[in-house]
Amino acid sequence: MNILVTGANGQLGKELQTLVRNKQNSIQHNFFFTDRNELDITDKKSIENYLAKEKLSAIINCAAYTAVDKAEEERELADRINHKAVEILANSAKEHDIPLIHISTDYVFDGTNCKPYKETDPTNPQNIYGYTKLKGEEVFLNSGAKGIIIRTSWVYSPFGKNFVKTMLSLAKSKKELRIIYDQIGSPTYAKDLAKTILHIIQNPKFTTLRSVEIYHYSNEGVCSWYDFAKAIFDLQKIDIKVFPIETEEYPAPAKRPHYSVLCKKKIKEDFDIEIPYWRDSLKECLGRIMSDEL
């Protein structure tokens, strides 16, 4: 298989590159890792020229506008990347009969549930980021293409900007932090998600898809941002005081869901995968971050 990966320099794209380079999951396929410098997914002609040049077997779209607060001001840019680009990719995938894996978010939900969100639960995004990601899902679903939408949450890795690296950075200059405790979700280690994607593309179920399936993926377990921060500092033995605060005490441009835990039953059963507990994955990621710093 020849597989195109867009957004290759993002967290998930970097983890996919690392796994493929290290021949994880017994990967035997050819991967074409691209970012906006190599392939502009917001330009239909750019996509068409690329597909005409390379005989592809699948596309993994990791590209996204993920600056949640900034999206409130940069709505047009967020929409172009999270919605319009997905429409172009989906239509091209349909035309060339190529399956597409597209990554979406827990922020398509409003956070009013009291139990983990299933793939079939009603969506109701509360911010521009979530809205544009939902529009991306909708155009894919309505395109006639085949493939998979994977909704994930609270993604972190040793690469790029994320909550884990922000906490480690703040701990170098702060003696205490105030972290929100009334937003509940599940952290997702990008490496675990990348492994799952590589597992999926080698599964016969993926190659025989005739429509678009939605799946949820995050690490097992739940926590608040406060719990997440405490775990980071505990595992790293960092002596810093962390105080829990409510969302209203830390106003932000974009509204976040108070509860966005995802139910992973469908993806576990359909692809026979085991999902690591979030704290175990966090420990591994921290080890990688620290070894890179040394």
C-alpha positions in Angstrom: 0.0 0.0 0.0 1.1 3.6 -0.7 -0.3 5.8 2.1 -0.4 9.6 2.1 -0.2 11.2 5.6 -1.1 14.9 5.7 -0.1 17.1 8.7 3.0 15.1 9.1 4.7 17.7 11.3 1.9 17.8 13.9 1.9 15.6 17.0 0.1 12.6 15.5 2.0 12.9 12.2 5.4 12.9 14.0 4.4 9.8 16.0 3.4 8.0 12.8 6.7 8.9 11.3 8.6 7.6 14.3 6.7 4.3 14.4 7.1 3.8 10.6 10.8 4.6 10.8 11.2 2.1 13.7 9.2 -0.5 11.8 6.5 -0.7 14.5 3.4 -2.9 13.9 5.4 -4.9 11.2 4.7 -2.1 8.7 5.4 -3.1 5.2 3.7 -0.1 3.4 5.1 2.9 1.7 4.3 6.2 3.4 4.4 9.7 2.0 4.6 12.2 4.8 3.6 15.7 3.8 2.9 19.0 5.5 1.6 22.3 4.0 5.0 23.0 2.4 4.8 19.8 0.3 1.1 19.6 -0.2 -1.6 22.3 0.3 -4.7 20.3 1.2 -6.8 23.5 1.0 -6.1 23.7 -2.7 -8.0 21.2 -4.9 -5.6 21.5 -7.8 -2.7 20.7 -5.4 -4.5 17.5 -4.2 -5.4 16.4 -7.7 -1.9 16.9 -9.0 -0.5 14.9 -6.1 -3.0 12.0 -6.6 -2.3 12.0 -10.3 1.4 11.6 -9.6 1.3 9.0 -6.8 -0.8 5.8 -6.9 -2.2 5.9 -3.4 -4.0 3.1 -1.5 -5.1 5.3 1.5 -5.0 8.8 3.0 -4.5 9.6 6.7 -5.5 13.2 7.4 -3.7 14.4 10.5 -3.8 18.1 9.4 -5.9 20.4 11.6 -6.3 23.8 13.0 -6.1 23.1 16.7 -5.6 26.5 18.4 -9.0 26.4 20.2 -9.0 29.9 21.6 -7.4 31.5 18.6 -10.0 29.9 16.3 -12.6 32.3 17.8 -10.8 35.1 16.0 -9.4 33.1 13.0 -12.7 31.5 12.1 -12.1 31.6 8.3 -8.6 30.0 8.6 -10.0 27.3 11.0 -12.8 26.6 8.7 -10.5 26.3 5.7 -8.3 23.7 7.3 -10.9 21.8 9.4 -13.8 21.9 7.0 -13.0 22.9 3.5 -9.8 20.9 3.2 -11.6 17.8 4.4 -14.2 18.3 1.7 -11.5 18.5 -0.9 -9.7 15.4 0.4 -13.0 13.4 0.8 -14.1 14.3 -2.8 -10.8 13.4 -4.2 -10.7 10.1 -2.2 -14.2 9.3 -3.6 -13.1 10.1 -7.2 -10.0 7.9 -6.9 -11.7 5.2 -4.7 -9.2 5.7 -1.9 -10.2 5.1 1.8 -9.6 8.2 4.0 -8.9 8.2 7.8 -9.8 11.6 9.2 -9.0 12.7 12.8 -11.7 14.7 14.7 -12.3 15.8 18.2 -14.4 15.4 21.4 -15.2 19.1 21.1 -18.0 18.2 18.7 -20.0 17.5 21.9 -21.4 20.1 24.3 -20.2 18.3 27.4 -23.6 17.9 29.1 -23.5 14.1 29.2 -23.1 12.2 32.4 -21.7 9.1 30.8 -19.1 8.5 28.0 -20.1 9.8 24.6 -20.9 7.1 22.0 -20.4 7.7 18.3 -24.2 8.0 17.8 -24.8 10.6 20.4 -26.0 14.0 19.2 -23.3 16.6 18.5 -23.5 20.2 19.6 -20.1 22.0 19.5 -19.7 25.0 21.8 -16.8 26.8 20.1 -15.6 27.6 16.6 -12.9 24.9 16.7 -15.5 22.2 17.5 -17.9 23.6 14.9 -15.4 23.6 12.1 -14.3 20.0 13.0 -17.9 18.9 12.9 -18.4 20.5 9.5 -15.4 18.5 8.4 -17.0 15.3 9.6 -20.3 16.2 7.8 -18.7 16.8 4.4 -16.8 13.6 4.7 -19.9 11.6 5.6 -21.9 13.2 2.8 -19.2 12.8 0.1 -19.8 9.2 -0.8 -16.2 8.4 0.0 -15.3 5.5 2.3 -13.1 5.5 5.4 -13.0 6.3 9.1 -13.5 9.3 11.3 -11.6 9.0 14.6 -12.7 11.4 17.4 -10.0 11.8 20.0 -9.3 14.1 23.0 -6.6 16.0 25.0 -3.8 14.9 22.7 -0.2 15.1 23.9 3.3 13.9 22.9 7.0 14.8 23.1 6.3 17.0 19.9 4.9 20.4 19.4 2.7 22.3 21.9 0.5 20.5 24.4 -0.6 20.4 28.0 2.1 18.1 29.3 4.9 20.3 27.8 3.2 23.5 29.0 3.0 22.2 32.6 6.7 21.1 32.5 7.7 24.5 31.2 5.6 26.4 33.8 7.1 24.4 36.6 10.5 25.8 35.8 9.4 29.3 36.7 6.4 29.0 39.0 6.1 27.9 42.6 2.3 27.3 42.3 -0.3 26.8 39.6 -4.1 27.1 39.5 -5.6 24.4 37.2 -9.2 23.8 36.2 -10.8 20.8 37.9 -14.4 20.9 36.5 -13.6 19.9 32.9 -13.4 16.1 32.7 -12.0 14.0 29.8 -9.4 11.5 28.9 -5.8 12.3 27.8 -4.6 10.7 24.6 -1.0 9.8 24.0 -0.4 10.5 20.3 1.8 7.5 20.0 -1.0 5.2 21.2 -3.4 6.7 18.7 -0.7 6.4 15.9 -0.2 2.7 16.8 -4.0 2.2 16.5 -4.2 3.8 13.1 -1.3 1.6 11.8 -3.2 -1.4 13.2 -6.4 -0.3 11.5 -4.9 0.1 8.0 -3.6 -3.5 8.2 -7.0 -4.9 9.2 -9.2 -6.4 6.4 -12.2 -4.5 7.7 -10.5 -1.3 6.7 -9.8 -2.3 3.1 -13.4 -3.6 2.6 -15.1 -0.4 3.9 -17.9 0.8 1.7 -18.9 3.9 3.6 -17.7 6.1 6.5 -17.5 4.8 10.1 -17.1 7.0 13.1 -14.9 5.7 16.0 -13.8 7.2 19.4 -10.3 6.8 20.7 -8.5 8.1 23.8 -6.5 6.4 26.5 -8.5 4.5 29.2 -9.6 6.2 32.4 -10.8 9.8 33.1 -9.4 12.8 34.8 -9.7 16.6 35.1 -7.0 19.0 33.9 -6.1 19.4 37.6 -5.7 15.6 37.9 -3.7 15.5 34.7 -1.3 18.3 36.0 -0.9 16.6 39.4 0.0 13.3 37.7 2.7 15.1 35.5 4.3 16.6 38.6 4.0 13.5 40.7 5.6 11.3 38.1 8.4 13.7 37.6 8.8 14.4 41.3 8.4 18.1 40.7 7.8 20.0 43.9 5.1 22.6 43.0 1.8 23.5 44.6 -1.3 22.9 42.4 -4.6 24.4 43.3 -7.9 23.3 41.7 -10.1 26.1 40.2 -13.4 26.3 38.4 -13.7 27.1 34.7 -15.3 30.5 35.5 -12.1 31.5 37.4 -10.0 31.1 34.2 -12.0 32.8 31.5 -11.0 31.9 27.9 -12.3 33.1 24.5 -13.6 29.6 23.6 -16.1 27.7 25.7 -15.0 24.1 26.6 -17.2 21.1 27.3 -17.3 20.2 31.0 -17.5 16.5 30.3 -16.1 15.0 27.1 -15.2 11.4 28.0 -15.4 9.1 24.9 -16.8 5.6 24.8 -14.2 3.4 23.1 -16.2 0.1 23.0 -16.8 0.2 19.2 -13.2 0.6 18.1 -12.0 -2.0 20.6 -14.4 -4.6 19.4 -14.2 -3.9 15.7 -10.4 -3.9 15.5 -9.5 -6.0 18.5 -7.3 -3.5 20.3 -6.3 -2.9 23.9 -6.0 0.7 25.0 -3.4 1.7 27.6 -4.4 3.5 30.8 -3.7 7.2 30.5 -1.3 7.4 33.5 0.8 4.6 32.2 1.1 6.3 28.8 1.9 9.6 30.4 4.8 8.0 32.3 6.2 6.7 29.0 5.8 10.0 27.3 7.5 11.9 30.1 10.4 9.5 29.9 10.8 10.3 26.2 10.6 14.0 26.8 13.2 13.9 29.6 15.6 11.7 27.6 15.4 14.2 24.7 16.2 17.1 27.1 19.3 15.2 28.3 
